[in-house]
């Protein structure tokens, strides 16, 4: 079915969004579910849990390398074909992870998983955006956004439960039926896309963008992992230098890997690259900080901390009831400013929470923080593409995916940095974090979210009105 047929049938675009979201959930859950399984896996492979973190690093770096050419690959071979292939590749790699009998075999399997994930995310979003009419953009964006909100919250708890009752291998084996069903659904419901003009592959652009993104993320990850300061700084500097060269090349070459003309769209640049990155930073840092504070600061067990995060998850889920009516009522600009400010305030409010805090206020804060977080995330992801023309959606989805990867790792890196600075200031070692150290991190992350929200006052008052349905009186 051609894309024009989808526009005539909004219900089909919702089905396609649901299929893509299912694949996204499988991929994003896999990135977090093994966190609590590392000790068991380390025992299996005859190593330690710290060494096992290479499984995260390799996965992240292969994603960084293969995200930049995703749009070109989708245009060359067809978005539906590439998306189906990415699910199959990810599923087969999941089986290889489960069957691994050595750390080396596991690392190779995780690298292949990273390639599948790198193609899956931007190409899946491209499929949804190409097929959805503007009136459906908020709804379908909310659908493909929920995996990014829910997976980090439930992944560690689910992974610990699966590892305890079934074994760590099942964290990967559950992807087999999910991947098989996802592939069949893609072939059944995702239409073949129209043929795109062939263009040469920009090798220099690929090497510069992929290398720069990989070096930048590796530097941030090295800092989070505690590899001192010199190595992370060197990697980040290398990544920034390669990125600067990539921008210069992409602006000057005749057929670039990524069309940076998309940055001339103000709403995309603000929401996907500028202020939106700061907002996603605070959004991604919070589910990292909360379980650490509950366990390290409050002394709760992993199960108790996970149970509290389920309330946060419920807030995320509840936002689906409010986001579309809110956008229709007050528009993107006011939602991003006012809801963003509330989301930032709720994050900063965790600095007032300690082990003596009563249950009801804590539950209410978790619920409200989850609700405003989800609303802001959906609004950001929708306004970013509201004014993007169909011909630019390939470059837009790829660039947005790159920035989201940066925001994800940067959020954790900044949170870790603040906790370490607080520990150093009071003369403590890195292994003796107190609740107060996490309080400082929540304040900084909350302030970052507030800066992001206030920057959206630069949006036009009617920005995205065709998408939200908002009409000024």
N, C-alpha and C positions, 0 to 999 in steps of 0.2 A: 504494500500500500504506500502510495506517495505521501510526502509530508503534507501536501495540501489536503489530503483526505483526513489527516489527523486533526488539522485545524477545524475542519467541519464537524469533528466528533470529539468534543472535550473529554468525554468519558474515556476514550482511548488513550489520551495523553496521561490521564490519571493511572490507568493500568500500566502504561510504560514506566511512569515514575515509580510505581510500586515495585515493578520488576527490577529496576535499576537500584532502588533503595535496598532491596533484599541482597543484591550482590555487594553493595557498599557495606551493609551490616556485617556480612561474612568477612569481608576484607578488613574492616576497622576493628571488629571484635578480635580478630587474630593478632592485631598489633598490641593488644593489652591483656588478652586472656592468659598468656603464658607467664605473666609477671610473677604470680604466686607459685608457678610450677618450676621455677629455676633450680631450687635446691634438689628436688626429686630428679630433674633432668641431669644435674651435675653429678649426682650419685651414679646414675645410669652410665654416663660417659666417662666416669673416672676423673672428674675435674672439680672445680669449685664454682659456687654460684656467681661470683664476680666475673670469672672467665666466661661463663655462659651468656653474659650480657652482649657478647659479640653477635649473638643471634638477633638482637635488636639493632645493633649498629649496621650489620651487613644489609638487613632488610631496609633500613632507612636510606642507606647510601645507594643501593640499586634503584630504589624508588626515585631518588634525586637525579640519577643519571638518565632514567628513561621517561620521566615526565615531560621534559622539553620537546622531544620529537613526537609526542602523542598525537598532536593535531595533524602533522604531516602524514603519519602512518594511517590515521583514520581517513584522511582525504584520499590517500593512495589506494587503500584496500577496502574502504567502506566502513563506516562507523559501527554498524551492526556486526559485521564480521570480526572486526578487531575487538569489540566488546565481548562477544561470545568466546573468542580465542583467549582473551585475558582471564575470563572465568575458568575455562578449561585448564589453562596453564597454572593458575593459582590453585585449583583443586588437585591437579596431579602433583604439584610441589608440596601441598599439604600432606598427601599420602606419603611422599618421600620423606617428609619431616618425621611422620609417625613411625616409619620403618627404619629410620636412621639408627645405626649401631655404633656410630663414632661422632665426635664433635665435628670433624672435617666434613663428613657426609651431611650432617645437620646444617652446617654453614652454607654449603652449596645449595641445599634445598631451600633455605631461607632466602638466598640471593635470587633464585628463580621465582619464589613467591613475590619478592619485591618488584621484579619486572612485571609480573601479572598485575600487581596492585597499581603500579605506575601508569599502566595503560588503562586500567579499569576506571579510575577516578575521573580524569578529565574527559575521556571518551563517553563515559556514562552520562556525565553532566551535559555534554554536547548533544547527545541523543535526546535528552529530555527538553533542552532549551530549543532545539530545532523543531521539535514536534508540538510544543505547547503554544496555544494562542496566549496573547498577553493577559487576557482575562483570567487565565488559569495559572499564571506564573507564580503567584503567591502560594497557591495550593500545592503545586507540584514541587516547588522549591522546599516547602515545609516537609514534604514527603521524603525527599532525598537528603534533607538535612538531619533528620532524626537519628540516623546511625552515628553521625559524628558526635551527637550529644549524649546518646545512651551508651554506646560501646565503652568509652573510658570509665563510665560509672559502674557498669555491671560486670565488665570484663574480669577484673582481678578477683572479685567475689566468686563468679561463676567458675573461673579457672581453678581456684583453690578447692572448690567443691568437687569439680570433676576429677582433679588430681587425687584428692583424698579417697573418693569412692570408686573410681574406675581406672585411674592411672593417667599420667601426663599425655600419653599418646592420643587419648580421646579428645584432647583440646584441638588436635589437628584432624582426627578422623571424622568429627562432626561436620567438617567442611565437605566431605564427600557427598552426602545426600543433598546438602545445601547447594553445592556447586552443580551437581547433576540437574537438580530441579531448576536452578537459575538458568542454565544453558538452554534447557527445553523451553522455558518461558520466554527467553530472549528470542529464540527462533520462531516461536508462535506469535508473539505479540509486538515485538519491535520491528517496524517496517524497514525494508531496504531503503537506504538513503540514495538520493540522486547522485549520479556520477559527478565528481569534481574534476576540474581541469588538472592535468598532471603538471607538477612543477619539480624542478631539480631539488635534490636534498642539499641543504646548506651545511656542509661538513664543518666549516669553521664556526658557524653559529652554534652547532650542536656541541662541539668540543668546549667552546667558551661558556655557554649557558649551563651545560651539564656539569662541567668541571667546577665552575664557580659555585653552583648550588651545592654540589657534593662537598666541596671544601668548607663552605660556610656552615652547613649542617654538621659536618664532622667536627669542626671546631667547637660549636656549641655543645655537641654531645660529649666531646672530650672534657669540656669544663664541667658538665653535669656529673660525669663519671669520676671526677676528682683527679684528672691528670695534670695538675698544676696550672700555671698561667701561661708559660712560654709557648707550649705546643698549641693550646686553643687559640691564643692570639695570632700565632703564625698562620694557622689554618684559616681563621676568620679574615685576616689581612689578604691572604691569597685568594679567598673566595670573593672578597669585595673588589680586588684588582681585576680578577677574571670577569666579574660581573660588569665592571665599568667598560672593559674591552668589548664584552658581548653587546652592551647597549650601543656603543659606537659602531660596531660592525653591523648590527641589525638595522640601524638607522641609515646606513650608507650602501648596503648591498642591494642589488636589484631584486633578488628573490630570497628574502630572509626566512629563516626557520620560523620565527615569530614576527607577526606584523605589529610593531609597536605603535602603529597608528591608532590602536585601540585606546591608548592613553590620552587621546584627544577627547574622549568621552568623559566629561567631568564626573558623572555619577559612578562610573566604573573605577576611575582612578582613585576617587575618594574612598569608596567602599571596599575595593579589592586590594588596593596597593597602599594607600595612605593611612587615613584614620581607621579604616577597617582592620588593618593589620594590628594596630594597637588594641582594638576591641577584641579581636580573636586571641591576642596574647593573654588578656585577662580571663577570657572565657576558657582557654585551654589550661591555664595555670591553676585554676580553682580546684578541679577534680584531682589534680596532683597533690595540692597542699592539704586538702581536707582529710584524706585517710592517713596521711603522715602525722598531722596534728592530733588526730583522734588516737592513733596508736602510740606514737613516740611521746607526744605531749601529755595526753590524758591517761595513757597506760591501758587503753582498751585492746581487746583481742581483734584479730583480723575480721572475725565474723561480726563482732559488735560494731566495728567501724563500717563494715560493708552494709549492715542493716541501717545505719544512719544515712549512708549514701543512697539507699533505696528511697528515702524520703526526698532527697535531692532529685532523684530520677523521677519521682512522681510529679514534682514541680515542672520538670522538663516536659513531661507528658501532658500536663494540664494546659500548657501554653498553646497547644494545638487548638484549644477551644476559643482562645482569646485573640490570637495573632491576626487572623484575617479580619474580624470585626473591628479590631483596634486600628488597623491600617486603613480600613475603609472610613472610619470615623475621623481620624486626625491626620492621616497621611504619613508618608515615610519620614519626612523631615522631623515632625514632632515626635513620632514614635522613637526614632533613633536618638533624639536628644533627651527626651523625658524618660523613656524606658531605659535608655543607656545609663542615664544618671542614677536611676533607681537600682539598676543591676550593679553599678560600681559601688553604690552605697551599701548594698547588701553584702558585697564581697568584703568591703572594709569593715563591716559590722562584725565579721568573724574575729576581729581583733579584740572584741569585748567578751568573747566566749572563752571559758576555761572549764576545767573538770567539775567545778561547783555549779555551773549554769544549770538551771532547772530544765527538765525535759521539754515542757510545752514551749517556752521561748526558743529553744534550740530547734525544735521541730518546725516551728513557724518560720524561722529564719532560713532553714534549709529549703523548705517548700517555696518560699518567696524568691530566694536566690536562684533556684532551679527554674522557676517560671519566667523571671525576667531575663535570665541567661538565654533560654530557648527562644524567647520572643526577639531578643536582640540578634541572635545568630541567624534566625530565619529572615529577619528584616535586612540584615547586611547582605546575605547571599542573594536576596531577591532584587534589591535596588541596584546591586552591582551589574546585573544583566538587563535591567529594565529598558535601557536606552541603547543596547548593543544591537547592531544590525545583524541579520542572519549571516552575511558573508564574513563577519568578524568574530563569530562565536567560537570558532576553533581556537584562534589566538587568545581570546578572552578566557575560555575555560582552562587552557594550559597555563597561562600566566597566573590566573587565580589559584590554581592548584599548587603552583610553585610557592606563591606567597603564603598559602595556608600551611604548607609544610614548614616554612620558615617561622611563622607565628607559633606553630605548635611546639617546636623545639625551643624557640626563643622564650616562650612563656615559662617553660620549665627551668631554663637556664637562669632567667632573672630571679625566679622564686628561690632557686638554690643559692644564687649569689647573695641575696638578701639574708637568708638564714645563716649562711657562713659568715657574713660581715657581722651580724648580730652576735654570733658565737665568739668571734675574734674580739669584738669590742668588750665583752665581759670576761675574756681570758679563758674561754672553754675550748675543748677539742671538738673536732667535727662529729664525734660519735656521741656527744652529750647535749643534743638539742633539747631546749625547753619550750614550753608553750609560748613564752614571750618571743622567742625567735621566730616562730610562725606568725605571731601577731604582726610583727614588722613586715613580713612578706605579704600578708593580706592587705596591709595599708598601702604598700607600694603598688601591688597589683590593682587594687581598687582605684588608686589615684590615676593609674594608666588608663583604666576603663573610663574614668570621668573625663580625662583629656580627649579620648576618642569620641565620647558622646557629644561634648561641647563643640568639637570641630565640625559636626554635622549641621551646625547652624549655617554653614556655607552652602548647603544644598538649597536649590530653589524650593519655594513653598509648594509648588505643584509637581515636584520631581516624582516620577513614577506614578502619576495619578491615573494613567491609562491602565496600569497594572493593578493598583490598589483599589480603584473605583472611587477614590476620594475626590470630592468636589467641594471647593471652597464656597461658603455661602456668599 
